[in-house]
Amino acid sequence: MNPFKTHGAFSWQELLATDIPSALNYYTQLLGLITSEMPMPDGTYTLLHSHSKRVAGLMACPPDAPPCWTYYVTVHDIQKLLEENELNLIVPLQEVPMIGSFAGLLDPHGAYLSVIQYNEAGEPDKEAIVSNQEALTTHGAFSWFELHTNEPKAAADWYSKLFGWSIKKIELPSTYYIISVNGTEIGGIMEVMDPNVPPHWSCIVTVDNVDAIQSTVAELGGTVLAPAFDLPNVGRLLYTLDPTGLPLAFGTWAPQPSEE
């Protein structure tokens, strides 16, 4: 499943940071990423790479917005999506030259998410991660997307209607809703653990060694929320906060069936 071509798939992620040098220092040291810069109309856009693959972007946070990780879902007709749904747009529809058109929205429970329609010039190249299987096996790739919310069932229903996601309910032992697109599992929806934390999207990043990441997070100023743990048939996971308090998790995945 190519996320850049698949409606409803997560295809990009970027960090909006108030202190770009500090953010770059943390993530490049933690994950061994390298950077490149791309000029944009509003300033420089920094690309993060792992094993010659682009895995994320980083740019300055707007003055009136808090720092955050933002995640982009591919849609085939963004204009139709916005016209046919009563969405709470935080970032109005706009075009990015050579890439496509995007908008940012809040879901009914307050979690922020972006939607994007790529144009032909924005088609992925050899540096793009173009399958779920590749994301699960590439160190530094953003591979599993999670919504932490106070109304997981209602959120699952809302997103299923918006993007056409298939939803499967499981117990872990808490209730967890697995998101699938065209038969490929891409993420989950769960109840936010801390009632003081607002609903938000986060991600699990593929890493070669979760325990090595755990030992480095605190050294770089991040926070380990709980020790790394094993989830049978899934892998070994670690949930953290970066030095600015932004959530990001890491996973060394168990072998998964290949995509057809």
C-alpha positions as semicolon CSV with decimal commas, in nm:
position;residue;x (nm);y (nm);z (nm)
1;M;0,000;0,000;0,000
2;N;0,160;0,322;-0,117
3;P;0,052;0,588;0,138
4;F;0,104;0,873;-0,108
5;K;-0,149;0,720;-0,347
6;T;-0,394;0,562;-0,101
7;H;-0,695;0,758;0,024
8;G;-0,705;0,745;0,404
9;A;-0,340;0,649;0,456
10;F;-0,096;0,847;0,670
11;S;0,175;0,970;0,435
12;W;0,377;1,243;0,608
13;Q;0,463;1,390;0,946
14;E;0,632;1,709;1,053
15;L;0,744;1,872;1,372
16;L;0,654;2,235;1,432
17;A;0,920;2,354;1,675
18;T;0,985;2,675;1,867
19;D;1,356;2,591;1,902
20;I;1,471;2,426;1,580
21;P;1,838;2,370;1,678
22;S;1,737;2,196;2,002
23;A;1,475;1,983;1,827
24;L;1,723;1,881;1,559
25;N;1,985;1,796;1,819
26;Y;1,743;1,573;2,011
27;Y;1,598;1,377;1,720
28;T;1,915;1,342;1,515
29;Q;2,111;1,212;1,815
30;L;1,830;0,989;1,937
31;L;1,759;0,825;1,602
32;G;2,081;0,884;1,410
33;L;1,899;1,090;1,148
34;I;2,063;1,319;0,896
35;T;1,916;1,643;0,764
36;S;1,878;1,836;0,443
37;E;1,716;2,172;0,376
38;M;1,452;2,267;0,125
39;P;1,374;2,634;0,055
40;M;1,009;2,727;0,099
41;P;0,818;3,054;0,042
42;D;0,788;3,110;0,419
43;G;1,139;2,997;0,512
44;T;1,351;2,685;0,523
45;Y;1,200;2,340;0,558
46;T;1,425;2,076;0,713
47;L;1,394;1,716;0,600
48;L;1,494;1,428;0,828
49;H;1,641;1,117;0,666
50;S;1,716;0,764;0,783
51;H;1,898;0,508;0,566
52;S;1,860;0,742;0,265
53;K;1,483;0,761;0,319
54;R;1,289;1,075;0,407
55;V;1,102;1,011;0,732
56;A;0,976;1,352;0,852
57;G;0,996;1,728;0,819
58;L;1,069;2,008;1,063
59;M;0,988;2,375;1,047
60;A;0,942;2,678;1,271
61;C;0,620;2,686;1,469
62;P;0,385;2,976;1,385
63;P;0,399;3,250;1,653
64;D;0,042;3,188;1,769
65;A;0,062;2,807;1,783
66;P;0,220;2,562;2,029
67;P;0,487;2,315;1,916
68;C;0,346;1,986;1,793
69;W;0,391;1,684;1,575
70;T;0,136;1,697;1,294
71;Y;0,036;1,401;1,079
72;Y;-0,097;1,407;0,722
73;V;-0,363;1,176;0,577
74;T;-0,376;1,137;0,200
75;V;-0,710;1,213;0,031
76;H;-0,795;1,185;-0,338
77;D;-1,023;1,491;-0,357
78;I;-0,956;1,739;-0,080
79;Q;-1,206;1,994;-0,210
80;K;-1,485;1,736;-0,204
81;L;-1,385;1,619;0,143
82;L;-1,405;1,972;0,281
83;E;-1,732;2,053;0,103
84;E;-1,915;1,736;0,206
85;N;-1,816;1,738;0,574
86;E;-1,867;2,003;0,840
87;L;-1,507;2,023;0,954
88;N;-1,348;2,252;1,210
89;L;-1,065;2,388;0,996
90;I;-0,773;2,534;1,189
91;V;-0,552;2,570;0,881
92;P;-0,754;2,665;0,570
93;L;-0,702;2,490;0,241
94;Q;-0,378;2,603;0,079
95;E;-0,137;2,490;-0,187
96;V;0,226;2,393;-0,143
97;P;0,415;2,442;-0,472
98;M;0,532;2,115;-0,629
99;I;0,363;1,910;-0,356
100;G;-0,016;1,951;-0,345
101;S;-0,294;2,102;-0,134
102;F;-0,352;2,056;0,238
103;A;-0,568;2,172;0,528
104;G;-0,556;2,125;0,906
105;L;-0,856;2,032;1,119
106;L;-0,968;1,952;1,470
107;D;-1,183;1,644;1,515
108;P;-1,498;1,672;1,734
109;H;-1,294;1,585;2,046
110;G;-1,011;1,831;1,986
111;A;-0,735;1,624;1,821
112;Y;-0,551;1,797;1,536
113;L;-0,487;1,628;1,201
114;S;-0,393;1,741;0,851
115;V;-0,526;1,617;0,517
116;I;-0,335;1,639;0,191
117;Q;-0,396;1,580;-0,178
118;Y;-0,075;1,533;-0,373
119;N;-0,035;1,660;-0,725
120;E;0,172;1,481;-0,988
121;A;0,481;1,684;-0,901
122;G;0,442;1,565;-0,542
123;E;0,463;1,200;-0,642
124;P;0,708;1,009;-0,419
125;D;1,057;0,937;-0,546
126;K;1,323;0,685;-0,448
127;E;1,378;0,860;-0,113
128;A;1,015;0,813;-0,006
129;I;0,888;0,525;0,206
130;V;0,618;0,379;-0,016
131;S;0,475;0,082;0,175
132;N;0,357;-0,008;0,522
133;Q;0,596;-0,302;0,526
134;E;0,889;-0,072;0,450
135;A;0,787;0,159;0,736
136;L;0,772;-0,133;0,980
137;T;1,127;-0,240;0,895
138;T;1,310;0,091;0,841
139;H;1,479;0,243;1,146
140;G;1,346;0,596;1,196
141;A;1,029;0,547;0,991
142;F;0,693;0,657;1,132
143;S;0,499;0,333;1,113
144;W;0,194;0,317;1,346
145;F;-0,039;0,610;1,411
146;E;-0,242;0,636;1,730
147;L;-0,524;0,862;1,841
148;H;-0,540;0,915;2,217
149;T;-0,885;1,053;2,295
150;N;-1,150;1,071;2,565
151;E;-1,419;0,922;2,338
152;P;-1,252;0,642;2,140
153;K;-1,571;0,477;2,010
154;A;-1,719;0,807;1,890
155;A;-1,385;0,905;1,738
156;A;-1,358;0,572;1,556
157;D;-1,704;0,620;1,408
158;W;-1,626;0,977;1,302
159;Y;-1,298;0,896;1,130
160;S;-1,444;0,587;0,967
161;K;-1,709;0,803;0,804
162;L;-1,460;1,076;0,707
163;F;-1,189;0,858;0,551
164;G;-1,361;0,524;0,493
165;W;-1,140;0,350;0,749
166;S;-1,225;-0,002;0,858
167;I;-1,231;-0,035;1,237
168;K;-1,178;-0,350;1,445
169;K;-1,234;-0,348;1,821
170;I;-0,999;-0,553;2,040
171;E;-0,921;-0,571;2,414
172;L;-0,558;-0,527;2,531
173;P;-0,705;-0,542;2,813
174;S;-0,834;-0,188;2,760
175;T;-1,040;-0,129;2,447
176;Y;-0,837;-0,054;2,136
177;Y;-0,973;0,020;1,789
178;I;-0,746;-0,091;1,503
179;I;-0,756;0,124;1,189
180;S;-0,724;-0,044;0,849
181;V;-0,708;0,097;0,497
182;N;-0,767;-0,143;0,207
183;G;-0,695;-0,434;0,439
184;T;-0,369;-0,291;0,578
185;E;-0,357;-0,206;0,949
186;I;-0,207;0,141;0,996
187;G;-0,288;0,252;1,349
188;G;-0,523;0,254;1,643
189;I;-0,756;0,458;1,861
190;M;-0,747;0,435;2,240
191;E;-0,860;0,622;2,549
192;V;-0,614;0,888;2,661
193;M;-0,443;0,762;2,976
194;D;-0,405;1,096;3,155
195;P;-0,730;1,298;3,182
196;N;-0,521;1,615;3,198
197;V;-0,377;1,548;2,851
198;P;-0,598;1,670;2,565
199;P;-0,689;1,437;2,277
200;H;-0,407;1,408;2,024
201;W;-0,257;1,202;1,746
202;S;0,082;1,044;1,805
203;C;0,297;0,783;1,634
204;I;0,519;0,484;1,696
205;V;0,853;0,513;1,517
206;T;1,030;0,199;1,402
207;V;1,371;0,149;1,566
208;D;1,627;-0,129;1,552
209;N;1,662;-0,146;1,932
210;V;1,400;-0,003;2,168
211;D;1,618;-0,054;2,475
212;A;1,898;0,152;2,324
213;I;1,648;0,432;2,260
214;Q;1,523;0,406;2,619
215;S;1,872;0,452;2,762
216;T;1,931;0,760;2,545
217;V;1,603;0,950;2,588
218;A;1,676;1,083;2,937
219;E;2,037;1,167;2,848
220;L;1,906;1,398;2,576
221;G;1,645;1,563;2,798
222;G;1,341;1,355;2,709
223;T;1,111;1,159;2,942
224;V;1,039;0,786;2,948
225;L;0,673;0,751;3,045
226;A;0,709;0,382;3,137
227;P;0,977;0,117;3,083
228;A;0,981;-0,056;2,745
229;F;0,745;-0,353;2,731
230;D;0,671;-0,648;2,505
231;L;0,333;-0,687;2,338
232;P;0,286;-1,045;2,215
233;N;0,287;-1,082;1,835
234;V;0,337;-0,705;1,800
235;G;0,682;-0,614;1,928
236;R;0,864;-0,419;2,196
237;L;0,731;-0,067;2,258
238;L;0,837;0,247;2,443
239;Y;0,633;0,562;2,507
240;T;0,818;0,890;2,566
241;L;0,799;1,267;2,568
242;D;1,059;1,483;2,397
243;P;1,223;1,774;2,588
244;T;0,931;2,004;2,500
245;G;0,673;1,752;2,623
246;L;0,560;1,621;2,283
247;P;0,464;1,252;2,278
248;L;0,638;1,005;2,050
249;A;0,666;0,630;2,087
250;F;0,915;0,379;1,950
251;G;0,879;0,018;1,847
252;T;1,086;-0,279;1,740
253;W;0,825;-0,479;1,555
254;A;0,777;-0,853;1,548
255;P;0,791;-0,999;1,194
256;Q;0,469;-0,914;1,010
257;P;0,306;-1,078;0,706
258;S;0,417;-0,920;0,380
259;E;0,172;-0,695;0,197
260;E;0,017;-0,847;-0,111
